[in-house]
Amino acid sequence: AKESISELLDEVMKALREDDTLPVDLRVYAVRMVNEVRRNIDEYSAGNDFDLRTALMQLFGVMYAAESQTNKPEPWRRILTGLAKTFISALLTEGTKQIASGTAAALYQIATS
């Protein structure tokens, strides 16, 4: 998942460099958001707890704003599609972990009752 997110962030940065129709404040905010997601992923790799869903939701909002405020929407639509797939994958992975954790806790309760 980390590789696909990193590739997606690279694609966002490429689109930001190439889209000269975006408002400057949105472009600056988008760059900050990409850097924030990268930093959070790096910290997560080092053991810091991090909610990937929150970061992806924020990035999704920025990319939606870019798509709606540009004269070149196609790259942003492509990015939004990729981001949506990544977000859904992250949710499913997290959901699976929670289900497995809940099942293990329930089995432990049954075994110790």
C-alpha positions as CSV (number, residue, x, y, z in Angstrom):
1,A,0.0,0.0,0.0
2,K,2.9,2.4,0.8
3,E,4.3,2.0,-2.7
4,S,1.0,2.8,-4.3
5,I,0.4,5.8,-2.1
6,S,4.0,7.0,-2.9
7,E,3.4,6.6,-6.6
8,L,0.1,8.5,-6.3
9,L,1.8,11.3,-4.4
10,D,4.4,11.5,-7.2
11,E,1.6,11.8,-9.7
12,V,0.0,14.6,-7.7
13,M,3.3,16.5,-7.6
14,K,3.8,16.0,-11.3
15,A,0.3,17.3,-12.0
16,L,0.9,20.3,-9.7
17,R,4.1,21.2,-11.7
18,E,2.3,20.9,-15.0
19,D,-1.0,22.6,-14.2
20,D,-0.4,26.3,-14.4
21,T,-4.2,27.1,-14.2
22,L,-4.5,26.3,-10.5
23,P,-4.8,29.2,-8.1
24,V,-1.5,29.7,-6.3
25,D,-2.9,29.3,-2.8
26,L,-4.5,25.9,-3.8
27,R,-1.2,24.8,-5.4
28,V,0.8,25.7,-2.2
29,Y,-1.8,23.9,0.0
30,A,-1.7,20.8,-2.1
31,V,2.1,20.6,-2.0
32,R,1.9,21.0,1.8
33,M,-0.7,18.2,2.0
34,V,1.5,15.8,-0.1
35,N,4.5,16.6,2.1
36,E,2.3,16.0,5.2
37,V,1.1,12.6,3.9
38,R,4.7,11.6,3.1
39,R,5.9,12.6,6.5
40,N,3.1,10.7,8.2
41,I,3.8,7.6,6.2
42,D,7.5,7.8,7.1
43,E,6.7,8.3,10.8
44,Y,4.3,5.3,10.7
45,S,7.1,3.2,9.2
46,A,9.2,4.3,12.2
47,G,6.5,3.1,14.7
48,N,4.4,6.3,15.2
49,D,0.7,5.7,15.1
50,F,-1.0,7.3,12.1
51,D,-4.5,7.3,10.7
52,L,-4.0,6.7,7.0
53,R,-7.7,7.2,6.3
54,T,-7.7,10.8,7.7
55,A,-4.7,11.8,5.6
56,L,-6.2,10.2,2.4
57,M,-9.5,12.0,3.0
58,Q,-7.8,15.3,3.4
59,L,-5.7,14.7,0.2
60,F,-8.9,13.6,-1.6
61,G,-10.5,17.0,-0.7
62,V,-7.6,18.9,-2.0
63,M,-7.5,16.9,-5.3
64,Y,-11.3,17.4,-5.7
65,A,-10.7,21.2,-5.3
66,A,-7.9,21.1,-7.8
67,E,-10.1,19.2,-10.3
68,S,-12.9,21.7,-9.9
69,Q,-10.7,24.9,-10.1
70,T,-8.5,24.0,-13.1
71,N,-8.8,24.4,-16.8
72,K,-7.0,21.0,-17.1
73,P,-9.2,18.6,-15.1
74,E,-8.2,15.3,-16.7
75,P,-5.0,14.6,-14.7
76,W,-6.9,15.4,-11.5
77,R,-9.8,13.0,-12.5
78,R,-7.2,10.3,-13.0
79,I,-5.6,11.1,-9.6
80,L,-9.0,11.1,-7.9
81,T,-9.7,7.7,-9.3
82,G,-6.4,6.3,-8.1
83,L,-6.8,8.0,-4.7
84,A,-10.3,6.5,-4.3
85,K,-9.0,3.0,-5.0
86,T,-6.2,3.5,-2.5
87,F,-8.6,4.9,0.1
88,I,-11.0,2.0,-0.3
89,S,-8.1,-0.5,0.0
90,A,-6.9,1.2,3.2
91,L,-10.4,1.1,4.6
92,L,-10.8,-2.6,3.8
93,T,-7.4,-3.4,5.3
94,E,-8.2,-1.5,8.5
95,G,-11.7,-3.1,8.6
96,T,-10.1,-6.6,8.3
97,K,-7.7,-5.8,11.1
98,Q,-10.5,-4.7,13.3
99,I,-12.6,-7.7,12.5
100,A,-9.7,-10.0,13.2
101,S,-8.9,-8.2,16.4
102,G,-12.5,-8.4,17.5
103,T,-12.8,-12.1,16.7
104,A,-9.6,-12.8,18.6
105,A,-10.9,-10.9,21.6
106,A,-14.3,-12.7,21.4
107,L,-12.5,-16.1,21.2
108,Y,-10.3,-15.2,24.2
109,Q,-13.4,-14.3,26.2
110,I,-15.1,-17.5,25.3
111,A,-12.0,-19.5,26.2
112,T,-11.5,-17.9,29.6
113,S,-15.2,-18.0,30.6
